[in-house]
Amino acid sequence: MPQKVLLFCDPGIDDSLAIMYALLNPKIDLIAIVTSYGNIDQNQATQNVAYLLELANRKGVLLISGAKTPLTGEFTPFYPEIHGEQGLGPIKPPSTIKGELLNFDTIFKVIENYKEELVIVDIGRSTSLAIAFNLAGKETMNIVKAYFIMGGAFLTPGNVTPGAEANFYGDPIAAGIVMSSVKNGVLYPLNVTNDAVITPVMIEKIVATKNNPYQALMNDIFQYYFEAYKKLVPGIEGPSLHDVMTLFAVTTPQAFKYVEKVVTIGLAEGNLRGVSMADFRPKPEEEGNKITIAWEFDYQAFADDFIKVMSGPLPINETTRKKS
């Protein structure tokens, strides 16, 4: 049976490709998507998700309103030079597509309905997930099977500051709440996601066929993203798809090696803000909630899976049938 997934995201090109991957993957049954601020504002994120669902005719996937600002209360900068003005590179979703946006408490109804059949995947800022823990409590939130979270960087440079990764830096208060609250939490930091590189050759293989509605968009979106990252990291072979990797891990956990650590998040301004910290000494002194951290992965398994899924047809599953 496909794995039922509740997805928190802020699309953004990487998140949008991750949504396409989830909808095209026959091993994933995407139940609901929570849209939040992050790479773009929450309203545009919602429109982007509605557009992607419309293309796939996935009317059964619930669209839930998430956070508009971080718990820090700060202004959130956006990066159109990386994601485009509307978050999909050169693609402009039709303004007529809105989708039925449900209230935040729908999250708790989904959790109650599916319980241990459900995994929660968070590939954006941690704000919405932290709010859900604050409102419902750990007992309710942790009846799900597991949490898969993209964030952090350990013993490797950050991508916003020398030490901090973007999701955790964007709302370190929320990231700290999530790291201390989740049971069966698995974290996918830059240590592994930086290596989830997608090359032009891989995209050429994907768009060579006409099996799904996303292939017509994929080359333009990829090229926009690639050009932006070539300016940031000259000489790269392709951009890293951090969020796609996290969804790949849901169905292919055996492709990774893991360590277990208590993870804390720096809250101070300056170089410690959003920095993910864990004790890697031979005899660590650890008290608190342990998180499983992905440490190494099988790149070839990821690359082969990405090409196969993204060039395949849309699967038929339970959520597809409900409202189609």
PyMOL commands that set and color helices and strands:
alter all, ss='L'
color gray80, all
select helices_A, chain A and resi 13-24+42-56+80-83+106-117+127-136+138-141+166-170+172-181+190-193+200-207+215-232+242-251+253-255+299-310+318-323
alter helices_A, ss='H'
color red, helices_A
select strands_A, chain A and resi 3-9+28-35+62-65+101-102+118-122+146-150+185-188+256-262+264-265+276-277+290-297
alter strands_A, ss='S'
color yellow, strands_A
deselect
rebuild
show_as cartoon
